[in-house]
Amino acid sequence: MQFEEKIVCDKSIDELWGRVSSLDDFTKYWHGTKRLSSTVNRGVIEADIVFAFGGSGHAKIEIDNASRTLTIRYVQGPFKGTQKIWVEKGVIASSWNIKFNGVYRLLDGWNEKHFRQGTTNALRRLCGEITDA
């Protein structure tokens, strides 16, 4: 599954990047993630993740302040691949490039629709447009 979502956002780029790059607040905006526990191991951010649908996984996270891009590489769990979230002047965006494992592959069509809607809602929460959708 591969897609990209963008929304126009009139918040300052620094304010948006502060929200995107705060792993402590990740679940506040990304409701498909129930819990994200991160540690730094030899300069690499590693995270154990519990998803809202009950699965769990492991990821490696890169926070690039220069390009204002947060990259999550899901290496273990119900899907593997990459999610990127980035901020540009007037825009906040996210892309997904993942493959589902096991029984989750049976729901590919539903998964993409669900992930797209969840991504749009998360971007809107990050922008401050909605607070609880």
C-alpha positions as MATLAB code, in Angstrom:
seq = 'MQFEEKIVCDKSIDELWGRVSSLDDFTKYWHGTKRLSSTVNRGVIEADIVFAFGGSGHAKIEIDNASRTLTIRYVQGPFKGTQKIWVEKGVIASSWNIKFNGVYRLLDGWNEKHFRQGTTNALRRLCGEITDA';
ca = [
       0.000    0.000    0.000;
       1.438    3.295   -1.047;
      -0.139    6.757   -0.818;
       0.455   10.352    0.211;
      -1.890   12.839    1.887;
      -1.326   16.594    2.283;
      -3.341   19.376    3.830;
      -2.923   23.120    3.752;
      -2.202   24.462    7.227;
      -1.766   28.095    8.220;
       0.222   27.373   11.407;
       3.870   28.382   11.612;
       6.315   25.811   10.295;
       8.103   25.722   13.666;
       4.864   25.118   15.575;
       3.877   22.292   13.238;
       7.320   20.694   13.325;
       7.255   20.841   17.122;
       4.056   18.798   17.105;
       5.211   16.328   14.439;
       8.621   15.693   16.014;
       7.314   15.150   19.566;
       7.204   11.376   20.013;
       5.687   11.885   23.480;
       2.596   13.381   21.793;
       2.421   10.970   18.819;
      -0.693    9.120   20.042;
      -2.491   12.428   20.625;
      -2.559   12.986   16.859;
      -2.246    9.465   15.393;
      -5.184    7.585   16.912;
      -4.292    4.345   15.124;
      -1.341    4.136   17.516;
      -2.436    3.311   21.049;
       1.042    3.437   22.601;
       4.528    4.347   21.387;
       7.447    3.699   23.747;
      10.775    4.905   22.386;
      14.390    4.519   23.456;
      17.654    5.664   21.946;
      20.111    2.853   21.224;
      23.501    3.895   19.795;
      22.018    7.042   18.311;
      19.035    5.247   16.754;
      15.521    5.835   18.053;
      13.748    2.502   18.453;
      10.091    2.194   19.330;
       7.739   -0.503   20.525;
       4.264    0.244   19.242;
       0.811   -0.978   20.215;
      -1.789   -0.259   17.541;
      -5.412    0.651   18.248;
      -6.614   -2.479   16.423;
      -4.732   -4.702   18.869;
      -1.545   -5.578   16.988;
       1.924   -4.533   18.073;
       5.221   -3.929   16.340;
       8.696   -2.471   16.405;
      10.034    0.511   14.472;
      13.121    2.628   13.943;
      12.511    6.369   13.884;
      14.525    9.195   12.373;
      13.846   12.834   13.213;
      15.458   15.088   10.600;
      15.235   18.668   11.826;
      16.931   20.056    8.701;
      14.252   18.753    6.325;
      11.540   18.715    8.999;
      10.790   15.070    8.272;
       9.885   12.292   10.707;
      10.503    8.829    9.219;
       9.168    5.685   10.858;
      10.462    2.368    9.539;
       8.148   -0.390   10.719;
      10.393   -3.468   10.911;
       8.196   -5.902   12.838;
       4.451   -6.288   13.308;
       1.265   -6.505   11.212;
       2.931   -4.473    8.457;
       6.439   -3.513    7.381;
       7.564   -0.435    5.535;
       7.868    3.317    5.920;
       5.718    6.208    7.027;
       6.988    9.762    6.580;
       5.500   12.912    8.037;
       6.867   16.267    6.943;
       6.210   19.967    7.219;
       6.683   22.614    4.535;
       5.543   26.216    4.479;
       1.752   26.108    4.606;
       1.575   22.288    4.250;
       1.717   19.224    6.454;
       1.939   15.827    4.759;
       2.370   12.118    5.316;
       3.216    9.228    3.023;
       2.950    5.495    3.568;
       4.766    2.697    1.764;
       3.961   -0.521    3.633;
       3.104   -4.172    3.053;
       0.734   -6.032    5.326;
       1.678   -9.399    6.809;
      -0.396  -12.502    7.405;
      -4.163  -12.183    7.701;
      -3.926   -8.382    7.399;
      -3.231   -8.848    3.663;
      -6.800  -10.097    3.224;
      -8.096   -6.623    4.048;
      -5.868   -4.611    1.678;
      -8.693   -2.547    0.139;
     -10.258   -1.736    3.493;
      -6.842   -1.054    5.037;
      -5.944    1.589    2.464;
      -9.230    3.454    2.888;
      -8.907    3.255    6.669;
      -5.254    4.385    6.672;
      -5.984    7.288    4.292;
      -8.838    8.549    6.468;
      -6.773    8.115    9.639;
      -3.878    9.985    8.049;
      -6.093   12.880    6.973;
      -7.583   13.080   10.473;
      -4.126   13.003   12.086;
      -2.863   15.778    9.808;
      -5.936   17.849   10.657;
      -5.332   17.274   14.379;
      -1.682   18.284   13.973;
      -2.821   21.457   12.209;
      -5.334   22.140   14.984;
      -8.402   21.845   12.728;
      -9.982   19.021   14.731;
      -9.384   17.710   18.214;
     -11.177   14.383   18.527;
     -12.081   12.836   15.153;
];
